[in-house]
Amino acid sequence: MEKVIKLNEAFHSFTQASKSLQTYYEKLKERVHYLTGELERKNRQINRAMLEVSESKDYLHAVLQSIGEAMIVLDRAEKITMINTAAEELLCNDSGNVKGMMFNDLDFSIEDSTSGTRLNVSGKKYDIILSRSTVCNPEGSVRGYVILIKDITRLKELERQHERNERLIAMGEMAAKIVHEIRSPLCSIELFSNMLSKDLEGTAHSEMANGISTGIKSLNNILTNMLFFAKPQRPSLRNVNLSEAVEESIKMLTPLIEVRGIKITGEITDVPVCGDVELLKHVFMNVILNAVQSMPEGGNLNVVMGEESGFVTVAVIDEGEGVDPEIIEKIFDPFFSTKDMGTGLGLAIAHKIMQCHKGFIKATGNSGKGSTFCIYFPETEKAMKSEQQNILEKAGKQS
C-alpha cells in the first residue's frame, strides 16, 4: 500500500513537472516567435539601410563623376583611392590604372608663376586653380585628402584677350593721331623728292633722290598699316570658301617662299565660313609671312584646316625659331616685334580682323621646334546669327 502511495506521488510530481515544462515550452515558443519577428524586422531595416547606403553611394559617385572640376581622393599615405571623369580627361589617365598609385607618381608637373598656376600634361599646358583639403573623422584624426583642379585656360585666354583689346584701343587711338600728324608733312616731302628726282635725272645725284623717294614710300607703307590698324574694320560678311583665301594668300607669297627654300605641306579642304574674303587674305598673308620670316634657313611650312570646339580652324605650323613662352602673350600687341626690322603691326592687324569676324588667333610653341599659329573661325551658321544680332541691335539703337 505504501508503495502504491509513493508511486502515485511520483506520477503526480511527474505530471506537475510535465505541466511546468509545457508551460515553459509555450512561453519559450512565444519568446522564439517574438524574437523571430524582431529578427525579421531588424533584417528588413538592415536591408533597407544597406539599400539606402548603396543608393546614396551610387548617387554620391554619380555626383562626383559629373563634377566639372577634376577631383582626386587620397588616403593618409597619399595613395589614390578615387578619381573622377574630369580628372581622367585632364590628366590623361584611366581610374583603373591609377588607383593605389602615389599622387606624386602621376605623369604631370605643376608650376607656380607670377601669372598663376600651370599644369603640364603630355606636352599640353593648362591654367588651373589647385586646392587641397584634409578629410578628418569625427575624432579629428586625418583619414585622407581631396585635391580639386579647375581648368581655367579658356577663362585666362578671355582675360588676356580683354586686356589686349584695351591696349589695342589705346594704341589704335594713338596710332591714328600719329598718322594724321606725320602724313601731312610726308606728302610734302614726297612731292618735293619727286620734283628733285626729275630735276636731277641723268646726274650723279639722281640715285640719292631716288633713295629719298624709296624711303618715303616705305614710311608711307608703315603709316598705311598703322591707319589700317587704327580705324574700325567693317567686314562685308558673306559665305566664302576658306581654301580659296588660303591658296590665294600662299600664291602671293610664293616668290618669297621659294627664295627661302620653304616647302608648303598640309591639307587644305573646302570649308565655308562667314567672312570678308579680302580681309581674310590679310590675315593669312600676315600669319604665313610671319612663319616664313621665322625660317631663314628654310624648312617645312604645314597649313592644316580642321575643326575644334565649334570653330573652323586653320593652323600654320612652322619649323622656325619658335616663340618664347614669356612673350607669347605680347606678340599680338601693335609695335611689338622680335625682328630687327619689324614694325610689329602684321599680327596685330590679323588679330584685329579676326575679332571683327568673331574669331581669334592662338599662338603656341611646338614640342620640337617652331611654333603654331591657329586661326579660329566661328561656324557659318553661328557667325551669321551673330551678325544678324548685331544688325538688329544697331537698328534698335537707331530707332
C-alpha positions as CSV (number, residue, x, y, z in Angstrom):
1,M,0.0,0.0,0.0
2,E,2.8,2.3,0.9
3,K,4.4,1.6,-2.5
4,V,1.2,2.5,-4.3
5,I,1.1,5.8,-2.5
6,K,4.7,6.6,-3.4
7,L,4.0,5.6,-7.0
8,N,1.0,7.9,-7.1
9,E,3.1,10.7,-5.6
10,A,5.8,10.1,-8.2
11,F,3.2,10.2,-11.0
12,H,1.7,13.4,-9.6
13,S,5.2,15.0,-9.4
14,F,5.9,13.9,-13.0
15,T,2.5,15.3,-14.1
16,Q,3.3,18.6,-12.4
17,A,6.7,18.7,-13.9
18,S,5.3,17.9,-17.3
19,K,2.8,20.8,-16.9
20,S,5.6,23.1,-15.9
21,L,7.7,22.0,-18.9
22,Q,4.7,22.5,-21.1
23,T,4.1,26.0,-19.7
24,Y,7.8,26.9,-20.1
25,Y,7.7,25.4,-23.6
26,E,4.7,27.6,-24.6
27,K,6.4,30.7,-23.1
28,L,9.7,29.8,-24.9
29,K,7.8,29.2,-28.1
30,E,6.1,32.6,-27.7
31,R,9.5,34.2,-27.0
32,V,11.1,32.5,-30.0
33,H,8.2,33.6,-32.2
34,Y,8.6,37.2,-30.9
35,L,12.4,37.1,-31.4
36,T,12.0,35.7,-34.8
37,G,9.6,38.5,-35.7
38,E,12.0,41.1,-34.2
39,L,14.9,39.5,-36.2
40,E,13.0,39.6,-39.4
41,R,12.1,43.3,-38.7
42,K,15.7,44.1,-37.9
43,N,16.8,42.3,-41.1
44,R,14.3,44.3,-43.1
45,Q,15.6,47.5,-41.5
46,I,19.2,46.5,-42.2
47,N,18.4,45.6,-45.8
48,R,16.6,49.0,-46.3
49,A,19.6,50.7,-44.6
50,M,22.0,48.9,-46.8
51,L,20.0,49.7,-49.9
52,E,19.8,53.4,-48.9
53,V,23.6,53.4,-48.3
54,S,24.1,51.7,-51.7
55,E,21.8,54.2,-53.4
56,S,23.5,57.1,-51.5
57,K,26.9,55.8,-52.5
58,D,25.8,55.4,-56.2
59,Y,24.3,58.9,-56.1
60,L,27.4,60.4,-54.5
61,H,29.6,58.6,-57.0
62,A,27.4,59.9,-59.9
63,V,27.7,63.4,-58.4
64,L,31.5,63.2,-58.1
65,Q,31.8,61.9,-61.6
66,S,29.6,64.6,-63.1
67,I,31.5,67.5,-61.4
68,G,33.3,69.6,-64.0
69,E,36.3,70.1,-61.8
70,A,39.0,67.4,-61.6
71,M,38.7,65.6,-58.2
72,I,41.3,63.2,-56.8
73,V,40.8,61.5,-53.4
74,L,43.9,60.2,-51.5
75,D,44.2,58.1,-48.3
76,R,46.5,59.1,-45.4
77,A,49.5,57.7,-47.3
78,E,48.6,59.9,-50.3
79,K,47.7,56.9,-52.4
80,I,44.8,57.5,-54.9
81,T,41.5,55.9,-53.9
82,M,39.2,57.7,-56.3
83,I,39.5,59.8,-59.4
84,N,36.5,61.3,-61.3
85,T,36.0,61.6,-65.1
86,A,37.2,65.2,-65.3
87,A,40.5,64.2,-63.6
88,E,40.9,61.3,-66.0
89,E,40.4,63.5,-69.0
90,L,42.6,66.3,-67.7
91,L,45.5,64.0,-66.5
92,C,45.1,61.5,-69.4
93,N,44.8,58.6,-67.0
94,D,42.3,55.8,-66.5
95,S,40.9,55.4,-63.0
96,G,41.6,51.6,-63.1
97,N,45.3,52.3,-63.8
98,V,46.0,54.9,-61.2
99,K,44.1,53.6,-58.1
100,G,46.6,52.7,-55.5
101,M,49.3,54.8,-57.1
102,M,51.0,57.7,-55.2
103,F,49.7,61.0,-56.3
104,N,53.2,62.4,-56.9
105,D,53.9,59.4,-59.3
106,L,51.3,60.6,-61.8
107,D,52.9,61.8,-65.1
108,F,52.3,65.6,-64.8
109,S,54.0,68.7,-63.4
110,I,52.6,71.8,-61.7
111,E,54.4,75.2,-62.0
112,D,53.7,78.3,-60.0
113,S,54.5,81.7,-61.6
114,T,53.5,85.3,-61.4
115,S,50.7,84.7,-63.9
116,G,49.2,81.8,-61.9
117,T,49.4,78.0,-61.6
118,R,50.0,75.9,-64.7
119,L,49.6,72.2,-65.3
120,N,51.8,70.4,-67.8
121,V,50.4,67.1,-69.1
122,S,51.7,65.2,-72.1
123,G,53.2,68.4,-73.6
124,K,50.0,70.4,-73.1
125,K,49.8,73.3,-70.7
126,Y,46.7,74.4,-68.7
127,D,46.0,77.3,-66.5
128,I,44.4,75.9,-63.3
129,I,43.2,76.6,-59.8
130,L,44.6,73.9,-57.4
131,S,43.1,73.3,-53.9
132,R,43.9,70.6,-51.4
133,S,41.6,69.8,-48.4
134,T,42.2,67.4,-45.5
135,V,39.5,64.8,-44.7
136,C,39.1,64.1,-40.9
137,N,36.9,61.8,-39.0
138,P,34.7,63.0,-36.0
139,E,37.6,62.4,-33.6
140,G,39.8,64.8,-35.6
141,S,42.3,62.3,-37.0
142,V,43.2,62.5,-40.7
143,R,41.6,60.0,-43.0
144,G,42.8,61.3,-46.3
145,Y,42.9,64.3,-48.7
146,V,40.8,65.7,-51.5
147,I,42.5,67.5,-54.4
148,L,40.5,69.8,-56.7
149,I,41.9,71.0,-60.0
150,K,39.8,73.6,-62.0
151,D,40.8,74.2,-65.6
152,I,40.6,78.0,-66.3
153,T,42.6,78.0,-69.5
154,R,39.7,79.4,-71.6
155,L,39.0,82.0,-68.9
156,K,42.6,83.1,-68.8
157,E,42.6,83.4,-72.6
158,L,39.5,85.6,-72.4
159,E,41.1,87.8,-69.8
160,R,44.2,88.1,-71.9
161,Q,42.1,89.0,-74.9
162,H,40.3,91.6,-72.9
163,E,43.5,93.2,-71.6
164,R,44.9,93.1,-75.2
165,N,41.8,94.7,-76.5
166,E,42.1,97.6,-74.1
167,R,45.7,98.1,-75.1
168,L,44.8,97.8,-78.8
169,I,42.1,100.5,-78.4
170,A,44.5,102.9,-76.7
171,M,47.3,102.2,-79.2
172,G,44.9,102.5,-82.1
173,E,43.8,105.9,-81.0
174,M,47.5,106.9,-80.6
175,A,48.4,105.4,-84.0
176,A,45.5,107.4,-85.7
177,K,46.9,110.6,-84.2
178,I,50.4,109.8,-85.2
179,V,49.4,109.0,-88.8
180,H,47.5,112.2,-89.1
181,E,50.4,114.3,-87.8
182,I,53.0,112.6,-90.0
183,R,51.2,112.2,-93.2
184,S,50.7,115.9,-94.0
185,P,54.5,116.8,-93.9
186,L,55.3,113.4,-95.5
187,C,53.1,114.2,-98.5
188,S,55.0,117.5,-99.0
189,I,58.4,115.7,-98.7
190,E,57.3,113.1,-101.2
191,L,56.2,115.8,-103.7
192,F,59.5,117.7,-103.3
193,S,61.5,114.5,-103.6
194,N,59.7,113.6,-106.9
195,M,60.4,117.0,-108.2
196,L,64.0,116.8,-107.1
197,S,64.3,113.4,-108.7
198,K,63.1,114.7,-112.0
199,D,65.4,117.7,-111.9
200,L,68.4,115.5,-111.1
201,E,67.6,112.8,-113.6
202,G,70.7,111.9,-115.6
203,T,73.1,113.4,-112.9
204,A,75.3,111.7,-110.3
205,H,72.8,112.7,-107.6
206,S,69.8,111.0,-109.2
207,E,70.2,107.8,-107.2
208,M,70.3,109.8,-103.9
209,A,66.9,111.5,-104.9
210,N,65.5,108.0,-105.8
211,G,66.7,106.7,-102.4
212,I,64.7,109.5,-100.7
213,S,61.6,108.6,-102.6
214,T,62.0,104.9,-101.8
215,G,62.4,105.7,-98.1
216,I,59.3,107.9,-98.2
217,K,57.3,105.1,-99.8
218,S,58.5,102.7,-97.1
219,L,57.4,105.2,-94.4
220,N,54.0,105.7,-96.2
221,N,53.5,101.9,-96.2
222,I,54.1,101.8,-92.5
223,L,51.7,104.6,-91.9
224,T,49.1,102.8,-94.1
225,N,49.4,99.8,-91.9
226,M,49.1,101.9,-88.8
227,L,45.9,103.5,-90.2
228,F,44.6,100.1,-91.2
229,F,45.1,99.0,-87.6
230,A,43.7,102.2,-86.1
231,K,40.5,102.6,-88.0
232,P,37.5,100.4,-87.2
233,Q,37.1,97.5,-89.6
234,R,33.6,96.8,-91.0
235,P,33.9,93.5,-92.8
236,S,31.4,92.8,-95.6
237,L,30.3,89.3,-94.5
238,R,29.2,86.6,-96.8
239,N,29.7,82.9,-97.3
240,V,33.3,82.4,-98.5
241,N,35.5,79.3,-99.1
242,L,38.4,79.4,-96.7
243,S,40.6,77.2,-99.0
244,E,40.4,79.8,-101.8
245,A,41.5,82.6,-99.5
246,V,44.4,80.5,-98.1
247,E,45.6,79.3,-101.5
248,E,45.5,82.9,-102.9
249,S,47.5,84.2,-99.9
250,I,50.1,81.5,-100.4
251,K,50.2,82.3,-104.1
252,M,51.0,85.9,-103.4
253,L,53.9,84.9,-101.1
254,T,55.2,82.2,-103.4
255,P,58.3,84.1,-104.6
256,L,59.4,84.8,-101.0
257,I,58.6,81.2,-100.0
258,E,60.7,79.8,-102.9
259,V,63.6,82.1,-102.3
260,R,63.8,80.9,-98.6
261,G,63.7,77.2,-99.7
262,I,60.5,76.5,-97.8
263,K,58.1,73.7,-98.7
264,I,54.4,74.1,-98.2
265,T,52.6,71.0,-97.0
266,G,49.3,70.2,-95.3
267,E,45.6,69.6,-96.0
268,I,43.6,72.5,-97.5
269,T,39.9,71.5,-97.9
270,D,36.8,73.3,-99.0
271,V,35.3,74.8,-95.8
272,P,32.7,77.6,-95.9
273,V,32.8,80.3,-93.3
274,C,31.1,83.7,-93.0
275,G,33.7,86.5,-93.7
276,D,35.2,89.2,-95.8
277,V,37.5,87.4,-98.2
278,E,39.8,90.4,-98.8
279,L,40.3,91.0,-95.1
280,L,40.9,87.3,-94.5
281,K,43.6,87.3,-97.1
282,H,45.3,90.0,-95.0
283,V,45.1,87.6,-92.0
284,F,46.5,84.6,-93.8
285,M,49.3,86.7,-95.5
286,N,50.4,88.2,-92.2
287,V,50.4,84.9,-90.3
288,I,52.1,82.9,-93.2
289,L,54.6,85.8,-93.7
290,N,55.4,85.7,-90.0
291,A,56.1,81.9,-90.3
292,V,58.2,82.3,-93.4
293,Q,60.3,85.0,-91.8
294,S,60.9,82.7,-88.8
295,M,62.6,80.2,-91.1
296,P,65.6,81.9,-92.7
297,E,67.3,78.6,-93.3
298,G,64.1,77.0,-95.0
299,G,62.1,74.0,-93.9
300,N,58.5,72.8,-94.0
301,L,55.5,75.0,-93.5
302,N,52.4,73.0,-92.7
303,V,49.0,74.5,-93.3
304,V,46.2,72.3,-91.8
305,M,42.4,73.0,-91.7
306,G,40.1,71.4,-89.2
307,E,37.5,71.8,-86.5
308,E,37.8,72.4,-82.8
309,S,35.1,73.2,-80.1
310,G,32.6,74.6,-82.6
311,F,35.2,76.6,-84.6
312,V,36.7,76.1,-88.0
313,T,40.5,76.2,-87.7
314,V,43.4,77.0,-90.0
315,A,46.7,76.0,-88.3
316,V,50.0,77.4,-89.7
317,I,52.8,75.2,-88.3
318,D,56.4,76.3,-88.9
319,E,59.9,74.9,-88.1
320,G,61.4,78.2,-87.2
321,E,62.9,79.7,-84.1
322,G,59.7,79.3,-82.1
323,V,58.0,81.6,-79.7
324,D,59.4,82.4,-76.2
325,P,56.7,81.5,-73.7
326,E,57.5,84.7,-71.8
327,I,56.5,86.9,-74.8
328,I,53.8,84.7,-76.3
329,E,51.1,87.0,-74.8
330,K,52.6,90.1,-76.3
331,I,53.1,89.0,-80.0
332,F,49.7,90.4,-81.0
333,D,50.3,93.8,-79.5
334,P,51.0,96.5,-82.0
335,F,54.6,97.7,-82.5
336,F,55.9,94.6,-80.6
337,S,58.3,92.6,-82.8
338,T,61.1,90.2,-82.2
339,K,62.6,91.1,-85.7
340,D,65.2,93.8,-86.0
341,M,63.4,95.4,-89.0
342,G,59.8,94.5,-88.0
343,T,57.1,97.1,-87.3
344,G,55.0,94.8,-85.1
345,L,51.8,95.5,-86.9
346,G,51.3,92.4,-89.1
347,L,50.0,90.1,-86.3
348,A,48.2,92.9,-84.6
349,I,46.2,93.7,-87.8
350,A,45.5,90.0,-88.3
351,H,44.3,89.7,-84.7
352,K,42.0,92.7,-85.1
353,I,40.5,91.4,-88.3
354,M,39.7,88.1,-86.6
355,Q,38.0,89.9,-83.8
356,C,35.7,91.6,-86.4
357,H,34.9,88.0,-87.6
358,K,34.0,86.9,-84.1
359,G,37.1,84.7,-84.1
360,F,40.6,84.8,-82.7
361,I,44.3,83.7,-83.2
362,K,46.1,81.5,-80.7
363,A,49.9,81.0,-80.7
364,T,51.7,78.1,-79.1
365,G,55.2,76.7,-79.2
366,N,55.7,73.3,-80.7
367,S,57.2,70.4,-78.6
368,G,60.1,70.0,-81.1
369,K,60.9,73.2,-82.8
370,G,59.0,76.1,-84.3
371,S,55.5,77.4,-83.4
372,T,51.9,77.0,-84.4
373,F,49.5,79.9,-85.1
374,C,45.9,78.6,-85.1
375,I,43.2,80.8,-86.6
376,Y,39.7,80.2,-85.3
377,F,36.6,81.0,-87.2
378,P,33.1,80.5,-85.8
379,E,30.9,78.1,-87.8
380,T,29.0,79.8,-90.7
381,E,25.5,79.5,-89.0
382,K,26.8,80.8,-85.7
383,A,28.6,83.7,-87.4
384,M,25.6,84.7,-89.5
385,K,23.3,84.6,-86.4
386,S,25.9,86.8,-84.5
387,E,26.0,89.3,-87.4
388,Q,22.1,89.4,-87.7
389,Q,22.0,90.1,-83.9
390,N,24.5,93.0,-84.3
391,I,22.3,94.4,-87.1
392,L,19.2,94.2,-85.0
393,E,20.9,95.8,-82.1
394,K,22.1,98.7,-84.2
395,A,18.7,99.1,-85.7
396,G,17.1,99.2,-82.2
397,K,19.6,101.9,-81.1
398,Q,18.8,104.0,-84.2
399,S,15.1,103.7,-83.7
